[in-house]
Amino acid sequence: MPTAHVNIFLLGLALVHGYVNEFDRPFSFKCGENKIISHLSSVHDNRFEDRVFDIFCRSVSFTRNCAQSDYVNDFRKPINFVCPSKKFLTGIESYHKNEFEDRRFRFTCCTASESPGGCNTTSYLNEYDSEMTFSLPQGQGIRGLRSSFNRYYHDRRWRLTLCKL
């Protein structure tokens, strides 16, 4: 199959599955009012050396005092982000640079509980160059994200910090 057809096929695949971004393109995703991020999935493509993301939200009793972080990583550097003061993840923004074959990220967090507790960090959700799928257990929210970049694979592995609402 000629390269142009492969690229069009992959772009079409990203759009059909409802991903929030196209390969090599920026994205900004925010849950609506009284919602937190509850599902993350992602597919990596070696041709683009990038990921497309699929993100879903779940209703909670309230969200307030939302704040967006600055960009939390430099290209090819680790991410170790925790939402501030009782807040949970409600948005993700990112852009890709071909020069580095990586993305920078910033996150939006909102208060969604009076007293979150019982936090734990997941194991890695994906291997390099592999799909990632994670659905949040009921009664929990994402408080933090950790990620490491590998220069050989031009990809990231992800872990999440989860807390009880």
Buried (B, 14 or more C-beta within 10 A) or exposed (E): EEEEEEBEEBBEBBEEEEBBBBBBBEBBBBBEEBBBBBEBBBBBBEEBBBBBBBBBBBEBEEBEEBBEBEBBBEBBBEBBBBBEEBBBBBBBBBBBEEEBBBBBBBBBBBBBBEEBEEBEEEEBBBEBBEEBEBEBEEEBBBBBBBBBBEEEBBBBBBBBBBBBB
